[in-house]
Amino acid sequence: MHKDQVEGAAKDAKGSIKEAAGKATGDERLEAEGVADRTAGKVQKAVGNLKDAARNALKN
């Protein structure tokens, strides 16, 4: 597992919490920040997946 995958998952989780808090409190800005964090986390996880796949392909 690549560090980008772990960091991306953490950003995704943080974004989910922010988004839920924003919805619960009616804070549209916090909700939008949560959505942005989730998106950034998903992108970072995807980058980590690509790096991991490339490393595995080079080993074989």
LINBEL-V308559 format. One record per residue. N is the residue number from 1. SS is DSSP state (H for helix, E for strand, - for the rest). OMEGA is omega in degrees with one decimal (999 if undefined). Layout:
n = [N & N]
ss = [SS & SS]
omega = [OMEGA & OMEGA]
This chain:
n = [1 & 2 & 3 & 4 & 5 & 6 & 7 & 8 & 9 & 10 & 11 & 12 & 13 & 14 & 15 & 16 & 17 & 18 & 19 & 20 & 21 & 22 & 23 & 24 & 25 & 26 & 27 & 28 & 29 & 30 & 31 & 32 & 33 & 34 & 35 & 36 & 37 & 38 & 39 & 40 & 41 & 42 & 43 & 44 & 45 & 46 & 47 & 48 & 49 & 50 & 51 & 52 & 53 & 54 & 55 & 56 & 57 & 58 & 59 & 60]
ss = [- & - & H & H & H & H & H & H & H & H & H & H & H & H & H & H & H & H & H & H & H & H & H & H & H & - & - & H & H & H & H & H & H & H & H & H & H & H & H & H & H & H & H & H & H & H & H & H & H & H & H & H & H & H & H & H & H & H & H & -]
omega = [-177.6 & -177.6 & 177.4 & 178.4 & -179.2 & 179.7 & 177.6 & 177.7 & 178.6 & 177.7 & 179.5 & 179.3 & 178.6 & 178.7 & 178.3 & 179.7 & 178.7 & -178.6 & 179.5 & 178.6 & 177.9 & 178.2 & -177.3 & -176.8 & -178.2 & -179.6 & -176.7 & 179.8 & 178.7 & 177.7 & 178.9 & 176.6 & 178.2 & 178.8 & 179.3 & 178.7 & 178.8 & 179.7 & 178.4 & 178.6 & 179.1 & 178.1 & -179.0 & 176.5 & 179.6 & 176.9 & 177.7 & 177.8 & 178.3 & 179.2 & 179.5 & 179.5 & 179.1 & 179.4 & 179.8 & 179.3 & 179.8 & 178.9 & -175.2 & 999]
